[in-house]
Amino acid sequence: MFSTEQVLERIWGASWQQPATVIEHVYRLRGKLAALPTPAPRITTVRGYGYRLDP
């Protein structure tokens, strides 16, 4: 599980980005994962914390 702040730090290397940046990128990534021809992992939102990658 990763908090929004952890995602910002690990991906962009800084926490100065807005949390909406993570929300938008996760939204787009979910669409790309759903379009794959084989079963793909899911990104689950953990309310009040962040995100979890489920197999």
mmCIF file of the N, C-alpha and C atoms, coordinates in Angstrom:
data_MODEL
# 
_entry.id   MODEL 
# 
loop_
_atom_site.group_PDB 
_atom_site.id 
_atom_site.type_symbol 
_atom_site.label_atom_id 
_atom_site.label_alt_id 
_atom_site.label_comp_id 
_atom_site.label_asym_id 
_atom_site.label_entity_id 
_atom_site.label_seq_id 
_atom_site.pdbx_PDB_ins_code 
_atom_site.Cartn_x 
_atom_site.Cartn_y 
_atom_site.Cartn_z 
_atom_site.occupancy 
_atom_site.B_iso_or_equiv 
_atom_site.pdbx_formal_charge 
_atom_site.auth_seq_id 
_atom_site.auth_comp_id 
_atom_site.auth_asym_id 
_atom_site.auth_atom_id 
_atom_site.pdbx_PDB_model_num 
ATOM 1   N N  . MET A 1 1  ? 0.830  -1.167  0.000   1.00 0.00 ? 1  MET A N  1 
ATOM 2   C CA . MET A 1 1  ? 0.000  0.000   0.000   1.00 0.00 ? 1  MET A CA 1 
ATOM 3   C C  . MET A 1 1  ? 0.881  1.239   0.000   1.00 0.00 ? 1  MET A C  1 
ATOM 4   N N  . PHE A 1 2  ? 0.456  2.226   -0.757  1.00 0.00 ? 2  PHE A N  1 
ATOM 5   C CA . PHE A 1 2  ? 1.202  3.475   -0.850  1.00 0.00 ? 2  PHE A CA 1 
ATOM 6   C C  . PHE A 1 2  ? 0.272  4.650   -0.608  1.00 0.00 ? 2  PHE A C  1 
ATOM 7   N N  . SER A 1 3  ? 0.709  5.578   0.202   1.00 0.00 ? 3  SER A N  1 
ATOM 8   C CA . SER A 1 3  ? -0.070 6.800   0.388   1.00 0.00 ? 3  SER A CA 1 
ATOM 9   C C  . SER A 1 3  ? 0.147  7.691   -0.833  1.00 0.00 ? 3  SER A C  1 
ATOM 10  N N  . THR A 1 4  ? -0.722 8.659   -0.995  1.00 0.00 ? 4  THR A N  1 
ATOM 11  C CA . THR A 1 4  ? -0.580 9.608   -2.101  1.00 0.00 ? 4  THR A CA 1 
ATOM 12  C C  . THR A 1 4  ? 0.763  10.329  -2.022  1.00 0.00 ? 4  THR A C  1 
ATOM 13  N N  . GLU A 1 5  ? 1.168  10.684  -0.821  1.00 0.00 ? 5  GLU A N  1 
ATOM 14  C CA . GLU A 1 5  ? 2.438  11.378  -0.624  1.00 0.00 ? 5  GLU A CA 1 
ATOM 15  C C  . GLU A 1 5  ? 3.620  10.479  -1.025  1.00 0.00 ? 5  GLU A C  1 
ATOM 16  N N  . GLN A 1 6  ? 3.536  9.187   -0.706  1.00 0.00 ? 6  GLN A N  1 
ATOM 17  C CA . GLN A 1 6  ? 4.602  8.257   -1.083  1.00 0.00 ? 6  GLN A CA 1 
ATOM 18  C C  . GLN A 1 6  ? 4.690  8.119   -2.600  1.00 0.00 ? 6  GLN A C  1 
ATOM 19  N N  . VAL A 1 7  ? 3.554  8.073   -3.269  1.00 0.00 ? 7  VAL A N  1 
ATOM 20  C CA . VAL A 1 7  ? 3.546  7.991   -4.731  1.00 0.00 ? 7  VAL A CA 1 
ATOM 21  C C  . VAL A 1 7  ? 4.197  9.238   -5.315  1.00 0.00 ? 7  VAL A C  1 
ATOM 22  N N  . LEU A 1 8  ? 3.817  10.411  -4.806  1.00 0.00 ? 8  LEU A N  1 
ATOM 23  C CA . LEU A 1 8  ? 4.416  11.658  -5.289  1.00 0.00 ? 8  LEU A CA 1 
ATOM 24  C C  . LEU A 1 8  ? 5.930  11.641  -5.124  1.00 0.00 ? 8  LEU A C  1 
ATOM 25  N N  . GLU A 1 9  ? 6.395  11.215  -3.969  1.00 0.00 ? 9  GLU A N  1 
ATOM 26  C CA . GLU A 1 9  ? 7.831  11.209  -3.683  1.00 0.00 ? 9  GLU A CA 1 
ATOM 27  C C  . GLU A 1 9  ? 8.578  10.187  -4.543  1.00 0.00 ? 9  GLU A C  1 
ATOM 28  N N  . ARG A 1 10 ? 8.025  8.986   -4.673  1.00 0.00 ? 10 ARG A N  1 
ATOM 29  C CA . ARG A 1 10 ? 8.718  7.922   -5.419  1.00 0.00 ? 10 ARG A CA 1 
ATOM 30  C C  . ARG A 1 10 ? 8.717  8.151   -6.924  1.00 0.00 ? 10 ARG A C  1 
ATOM 31  N N  . ILE A 1 11 ? 7.649  8.703   -7.449  1.00 0.00 ? 11 ILE A N  1 
ATOM 32  C CA . ILE A 1 11 ? 7.557  8.898   -8.903  1.00 0.00 ? 11 ILE A CA 1 
ATOM 33  C C  . ILE A 1 11 ? 8.200  10.211  -9.331  1.00 0.00 ? 11 ILE A C  1 
ATOM 34  N N  . TRP A 1 12 ? 7.841  11.298  -8.696  1.00 0.00 ? 12 TRP A N  1 
ATOM 35  C CA . TRP A 1 12 ? 8.321  12.610  -9.121  1.00 0.00 ? 12 TRP A CA 1 
ATOM 36  C C  . TRP A 1 12 ? 9.483  13.126  -8.281  1.00 0.00 ? 12 TRP A C  1 
ATOM 37  N N  . GLY A 1 13 ? 9.813  12.440  -7.197  1.00 0.00 ? 13 GLY A N  1 
ATOM 38  C CA . GLY A 1 13 ? 10.951 12.829  -6.385  1.00 0.00 ? 13 GLY A CA 1 
ATOM 39  C C  . GLY A 1 13 ? 10.728 14.064  -5.536  1.00 0.00 ? 13 GLY A C  1 
ATOM 40  N N  . ALA A 1 14 ? 9.505  14.522  -5.470  1.00 0.00 ? 14 ALA A N  1 
ATOM 41  C CA . ALA A 1 14 ? 9.213  15.710  -4.665  1.00 0.00 ? 14 ALA A CA 1 
ATOM 42  C C  . ALA A 1 14 ? 7.755  15.672  -4.248  1.00 0.00 ? 14 ALA A C  1 
ATOM 43  N N  . SER A 1 15 ? 7.472  16.262  -3.130  1.00 0.00 ? 15 SER A N  1 
ATOM 44  C CA . SER A 1 15 ? 6.082  16.290  -2.665  1.00 0.00 ? 15 SER A CA 1 
ATOM 45  C C  . SER A 1 15 ? 5.409  17.625  -2.982  1.00 0.00 ? 15 SER A C  1 
ATOM 46  N N  . TRP A 1 16 ? 6.013  18.431  -3.844  1.00 0.00 ? 16 TRP A N  1 
ATOM 47  C CA . TRP A 1 16 ? 5.426  19.730  -4.173  1.00 0.00 ? 16 TRP A CA 1 
ATOM 48  C C  . TRP A 1 16 ? 4.273  19.601  -5.161  1.00 0.00 ? 16 TRP A C  1 
ATOM 49  N N  . GLN A 1 17 ? 4.143  18.447  -5.793  1.00 0.00 ? 17 GLN A N  1 
ATOM 50  C CA . GLN A 1 17 ? 3.021  18.223  -6.716  1.00 0.00 ? 17 GLN A CA 1 
ATOM 51  C C  . GLN A 1 17 ? 1.724  18.145  -5.922  1.00 0.00 ? 17 GLN A C  1 
ATOM 52  N N  . GLN A 1 18 ? 0.623  18.370  -6.590  1.00 0.00 ? 18 GLN A N  1 
ATOM 53  C CA . GLN A 1 18 ? -0.688 18.301  -5.964  1.00 0.00 ? 18 GLN A CA 1 
ATOM 54  C C  . GLN A 1 18 ? -1.185 16.853  -5.941  1.00 0.00 ? 18 GLN A C  1 
ATOM 55  N N  . PRO A 1 19 ? -1.941 16.446  -4.922  1.00 0.00 ? 19 PRO A N  1 
ATOM 56  C CA . PRO A 1 19 ? -2.508 15.096  -4.891  1.00 0.00 ? 19 PRO A CA 1 
ATOM 57  C C  . PRO A 1 19 ? -3.376 14.796  -6.115  1.00 0.00 ? 19 PRO A C  1 
ATOM 58  N N  . ALA A 1 20 ? -3.974 15.811  -6.710  1.00 0.00 ? 20 ALA A N  1 
ATOM 59  C CA . ALA A 1 20 ? -4.786 15.600  -7.919  1.00 0.00 ? 20 ALA A CA 1 
ATOM 60  C C  . ALA A 1 20 ? -3.948 15.035  -9.054  1.00 0.00 ? 20 ALA A C  1 
ATOM 61  N N  . THR A 1 21 ? -2.647 15.298  -9.043  1.00 0.00 ? 21 THR A N  1 
ATOM 62  C CA . THR A 1 21 ? -1.746 14.744  -10.048 1.00 0.00 ? 21 THR A CA 1 
ATOM 63  C C  . THR A 1 21 ? -1.750 13.225  -9.966  1.00 0.00 ? 21 THR A C  1 
ATOM 64  N N  . VAL A 1 22 ? -1.671 12.696  -8.762  1.00 0.00 ? 22 VAL A N  1 
ATOM 65  C CA . VAL A 1 22 ? -1.677 11.239  -8.565  1.00 0.00 ? 22 VAL A CA 1 
ATOM 66  C C  . VAL A 1 22 ? -3.027 10.666  -8.976  1.00 0.00 ? 22 VAL A C  1 
ATOM 67  N N  . ILE A 1 23 ? -4.102 11.316  -8.583  1.00 0.00 ? 23 ILE A N  1 
ATOM 68  C CA . ILE A 1 23 ? -5.449 10.837  -8.917  1.00 0.00 ? 23 ILE A CA 1 
ATOM 69  C C  . ILE A 1 23 ? -5.613 10.718  -10.423 1.00 0.00 ? 23 ILE A C  1 
ATOM 70  N N  . GLU A 1 24 ? -5.188 11.724  -11.161 1.00 0.00 ? 24 GLU A N  1 
ATOM 71  C CA . GLU A 1 24 ? -5.318 11.715  -12.621 1.00 0.00 ? 24 GLU A CA 1 
ATOM 72  C C  . GLU A 1 24 ? -4.466 10.617  -13.253 1.00 0.00 ? 24 GLU A C  1 
ATOM 73  N N  . HIS A 1 25 ? -3.248 10.451  -12.792 1.00 0.00 ? 25 HIS A N  1 
ATOM 74  C CA . HIS A 1 25 ? -2.369 9.424   -13.360 1.00 0.00 ? 25 HIS A CA 1 
ATOM 75  C C  . HIS A 1 25 ? -2.874 8.015   -13.036 1.00 0.00 ? 25 HIS A C  1 
ATOM 76  N N  . VAL A 1 26 ? -3.384 7.814   -11.847 1.00 0.00 ? 26 VAL A N  1 
ATOM 77  C CA . VAL A 1 26 ? -3.953 6.509   -11.488 1.00 0.00 ? 26 VAL A CA 1 
ATOM 78  C C  . VAL A 1 26 ? -5.168 6.223   -12.365 1.00 0.00 ? 26 VAL A C  1 
ATOM 79  N N  . TYR A 1 27 ? -5.996 7.218   -12.604 1.00 0.00 ? 27 TYR A N  1 
ATOM 80  C CA . TYR A 1 27 ? -7.159 7.066   -13.471 1.00 0.00 ? 27 TYR A CA 1 
ATOM 81  C C  . TYR A 1 27 ? -6.737 6.607   -14.872 1.00 0.00 ? 27 TYR A C  1 
ATOM 82  N N  . ARG A 1 28 ? -5.745 7.252   -15.419 1.00 0.00 ? 28 ARG A N  1 
ATOM 83  C CA . ARG A 1 28 ? -5.267 6.902   -16.766 1.00 0.00 ? 28 ARG A CA 1 
ATOM 84  C C  . ARG A 1 28 ? -4.611 5.526   -16.785 1.00 0.00 ? 28 ARG A C  1 
ATOM 85  N N  . LEU A 1 29 ? -3.855 5.205   -15.752 1.00 0.00 ? 29 LEU A N  1 
ATOM 86  C CA . LEU A 1 29 ? -3.202 3.906   -15.663 1.00 0.00 ? 29 LEU A CA 1 
ATOM 87  C C  . LEU A 1 29 ? -4.227 2.779   -15.554 1.00 0.00 ? 29 LEU A C  1 
ATOM 88  N N  . ARG A 1 30 ? -5.288 2.998   -14.804 1.00 0.00 ? 30 ARG A N  1 
ATOM 89  C CA . ARG A 1 30 ? -6.354 1.992   -14.711 1.00 0.00 ? 30 ARG A CA 1 
ATOM 90  C C  . ARG A 1 30 ? -6.959 1.708   -16.083 1.00 0.00 ? 30 ARG A C  1 
ATOM 91  N N  . GLY A 1 31 ? -7.168 2.737   -16.869 1.00 0.00 ? 31 GLY A N  1 
ATOM 92  C CA . GLY A 1 31 ? -7.703 2.559   -18.221 1.00 0.00 ? 31 GLY A CA 1 
ATOM 93  C C  . GLY A 1 31 ? -6.775 1.742   -19.090 1.00 0.00 ? 31 GLY A C  1 
ATOM 94  N N  . LYS A 1 32 ? -5.478 1.992   -18.999 1.00 0.00 ? 32 LYS A N  1 
ATOM 95  C CA . LYS A 1 32 ? -4.505 1.246   -19.786 1.00 0.00 ? 32 LYS A CA 1 
ATOM 96  C C  . LYS A 1 32 ? -4.427 -0.209  -19.332 1.00 0.00 ? 32 LYS A C  1 
ATOM 97  N N  . LEU A 1 33 ? -4.488 -0.442  -18.028 1.00 0.00 ? 33 LEU A N  1 
ATOM 98  C CA . LEU A 1 33 ? -4.469 -1.819  -17.523 1.00 0.00 ? 33 LEU A CA 1 
ATOM 99  C C  . LEU A 1 33 ? -5.719 -2.580  -17.959 1.00 0.00 ? 33 LEU A C  1 
ATOM 100 N N  . ALA A 1 34 ? -6.862 -1.918  -17.964 1.00 0.00 ? 34 ALA A N  1 
ATOM 101 C CA . ALA A 1 34 ? -8.115 -2.555  -18.361 1.00 0.00 ? 34 ALA A CA 1 
ATOM 102 C C  . ALA A 1 34 ? -8.116 -2.930  -19.840 1.00 0.00 ? 34 ALA A C  1 
ATOM 103 N N  . ALA A 1 35 ? -7.351 -2.215  -20.650 1.00 0.00 ? 35 ALA A N  1 
ATOM 104 C CA . ALA A 1 35 ? -7.312 -2.470  -22.092 1.00 0.00 ? 35 ALA A CA 1 
ATOM 105 C C  . ALA A 1 35 ? -6.371 -3.610  -22.473 1.00 0.00 ? 35 ALA A C  1 
ATOM 106 N N  . LEU A 1 36 ? -5.598 -4.122  -21.528 1.00 0.00 ? 36 LEU A N  1 
ATOM 107 C CA . LEU A 1 36 ? -4.678 -5.209  -21.834 1.00 0.00 ? 36 LEU A CA 1 
ATOM 108 C C  . LEU A 1 36 ? -5.452 -6.481  -22.160 1.00 0.00 ? 36 LEU A C  1 
ATOM 109 N N  . PRO A 1 37 ? -4.943 -7.285  -23.107 1.00 0.00 ? 37 PRO A N  1 
ATOM 110 C CA . PRO A 1 37 ? -5.652 -8.503  -23.495 1.00 0.00 ? 37 PRO A CA 1 
ATOM 111 C C  . PRO A 1 37 ? -5.597 -9.612  -22.438 1.00 0.00 ? 37 PRO A C  1 
ATOM 112 N N  . THR A 1 38 ? -4.642 -9.557  -21.546 1.00 0.00 ? 38 THR A N  1 
ATOM 113 C CA . THR A 1 38 ? -4.515 -10.575 -20.497 1.00 0.00 ? 38 THR A CA 1 
ATOM 114 C C  . THR A 1 38 ? -4.933 -9.977  -19.161 1.00 0.00 ? 38 THR A C  1 
ATOM 115 N N  . PRO A 1 39 ? -5.284 -10.821 -18.204 1.00 0.00 ? 39 PRO A N  1 
ATOM 116 C CA . PRO A 1 39 ? -5.628 -10.281 -16.880 1.00 0.00 ? 39 PRO A CA 1 
ATOM 117 C C  . PRO A 1 39 ? -4.468 -9.460  -16.307 1.00 0.00 ? 39 PRO A C  1 
ATOM 118 N N  . ALA A 1 40 ? -4.778 -8.294  -15.846 1.00 0.00 ? 40 ALA A N  1 
ATOM 119 C CA . ALA A 1 40 ? -3.752 -7.379  -15.333 1.00 0.00 ? 40 ALA A CA 1 
ATOM 120 C C  . ALA A 1 40 ? -4.038 -7.067  -13.875 1.00 0.00 ? 40 ALA A C  1 
ATOM 121 N N  . PRO A 1 41 ? -3.035 -6.622  -13.144 1.00 0.00 ? 41 PRO A N  1 
ATOM 122 C CA . PRO A 1 41 ? -3.276 -6.220  -11.752 1.00 0.00 ? 41 PRO A CA 1 
ATOM 123 C C  . PRO A 1 41 ? -4.248 -5.040  -11.695 1.00 0.00 ? 41 PRO A C  1 
ATOM 124 N N  . ARG A 1 42 ? -4.922 -4.918  -10.579 1.00 0.00 ? 42 ARG A N  1 
ATOM 125 C CA . ARG A 1 42 ? -5.847 -3.798  -10.365 1.00 0.00 ? 42 ARG A CA 1 
ATOM 126 C C  . ARG A 1 42 ? -5.249 -2.833  -9.368  1.00 0.00 ? 42 ARG A C  1 
ATOM 127 N N  . ILE A 1 43 ? -5.561 -1.568  -9.542  1.00 0.00 ? 43 ILE A N  1 
ATOM 128 C CA . ILE A 1 43 ? -5.176 -0.544  -8.574  1.00 0.00 ? 43 ILE A CA 1 
ATOM 129 C C  . ILE A 1 43 ? -6.425 -0.225  -7.766  1.00 0.00 ? 43 ILE A C  1 
ATOM 130 N N  . THR A 1 44 ? -6.356 -0.499  -6.483  1.00 0.00 ? 44 THR A N  1 
ATOM 131 C CA . THR A 1 44 ? -7.490 -0.290  -5.593  1.00 0.00 ? 44 THR A CA 1 
ATOM 132 C C  . THR A 1 44 ? -7.231 0.949   -4.732  1.00 0.00 ? 44 THR A C  1 
ATOM 133 N N  . THR A 1 45 ? -8.232 1.799   -4.625  1.00 0.00 ? 45 THR A N  1 
ATOM 134 C CA . THR A 1 45 ? -8.124 2.963   -3.759  1.00 0.00 ? 45 THR A CA 1 
ATOM 135 C C  . THR A 1 45 ? -8.438 2.543   -2.334  1.00 0.00 ? 45 THR A C  1 
ATOM 136 N N  . VAL A 1 46 ? -7.563 2.897   -1.418  1.00 0.00 ? 46 VAL A N  1 
ATOM 137 C CA . VAL A 1 46 ? -7.770 2.639   0.007   1.00 0.00 ? 46 VAL A CA 1 
ATOM 138 C C  . VAL A 1 46 ? -8.171 3.975   0.615   1.00 0.00 ? 46 VAL A C  1 
ATOM 139 N N  . ARG A 1 47 ? -9.432 4.100   0.903   1.00 0.00 ? 47 ARG A N  1 
ATOM 140 C CA . ARG A 1 47 ? -9.981 5.379   1.367   1.00 0.00 ? 47 ARG A CA 1 
ATOM 141 C C  . ARG A 1 47 ? -9.239 5.898   2.595   1.00 0.00 ? 47 ARG A C  1 
ATOM 142 N N  . GLY A 1 48 ? -8.847 7.141   2.528   1.00 0.00 ? 48 GLY A N  1 
ATOM 143 C CA . GLY A 1 48 ? -8.159 7.779   3.640   1.00 0.00 ? 48 GLY A CA 1 
ATOM 144 C C  . GLY A 1 48 ? -6.671 7.499   3.690   1.00 0.00 ? 48 GLY A C  1 
ATOM 145 N N  . TYR A 1 49 ? -6.166 6.686   2.752   1.00 0.00 ? 49 TYR A N  1 
ATOM 146 C CA . TYR A 1 49 ? -4.738 6.377   2.784   1.00 0.00 ? 49 TYR A CA 1 
ATOM 147 C C  . TYR A 1 49 ? -4.079 6.589   1.430   1.00 0.00 ? 49 TYR A C  1 
ATOM 148 N N  . GLY A 1 50 ? -4.468 5.798   0.424   1.00 0.00 ? 50 GLY A N  1 
ATOM 149 C CA . GLY A 1 50 ? -3.809 5.898   -0.873  1.00 0.00 ? 50 GLY A CA 1 
ATOM 150 C C  . GLY A 1 50 ? -4.236 4.787   -1.807  1.00 0.00 ? 50 GLY A C  1 
ATOM 151 N N  . TYR A 1 51 ? -3.273 3.996   -2.289  1.00 0.00 ? 51 TYR A N  1 
ATOM 152 C CA . TYR A 1 51 ? -3.547 3.001   -3.306  1.00 0.00 ? 51 TYR A CA 1 
ATOM 153 C C  . TYR A 1 51 ? -2.873 1.672   -2.989  1.00 0.00 ? 51 TYR A C  1 
ATOM 154 N N  . ARG A 1 52 ? -3.474 0.600   -3.529  1.00 0.00 ? 52 ARG A N  1 
ATOM 155 C CA . ARG A 1 52 ? -2.927 -0.735  -3.354  1.00 0.00 ? 52 ARG A CA 1 
ATOM 156 C C  . ARG A 1 52 ? -2.990 -1.427  -4.719  1.00 0.00 ? 52 ARG A C  1 
ATOM 157 N N  . LEU A 1 53 ? -1.944 -2.176  -5.056  1.00 0.00 ? 53 LEU A N  1 
ATOM 158 C CA . LEU A 1 53 ? -1.907 -2.936  -6.307  1.00 0.00 ? 53 LEU A CA 1 
ATOM 159 C C  . LEU A 1 53 ? -2.303 -4.362  -5.991  1.00 0.00 ? 53 LEU A C  1 
ATOM 160 N N  . ASP A 1 54 ? -3.420 -4.810  -6.577  1.00 0.00 ? 54 ASP A N  1 
ATOM 161 C CA . ASP A 1 54 ? -3.928 -6.158  -6.350  1.00 0.00 ? 54 ASP A CA 1 
ATOM 162 C C  . ASP A 1 54 ? -3.668 -7.017  -7.589  1.00 0.00 ? 54 ASP A C  1 
ATOM 163 N N  . PRO A 1 55 ? -3.233 -8.261  -7.366  1.00 0.00 ? 55 PRO A N  1 
ATOM 164 C CA . PRO A 1 55 ? -2.983 -9.154  -8.526  1.00 0.00 ? 55 PRO A CA 1 
ATOM 165 C C  . PRO A 1 55 ? -4.240 -9.529  -9.261  1.00 0.00 ? 55 PRO A C  1 
# 
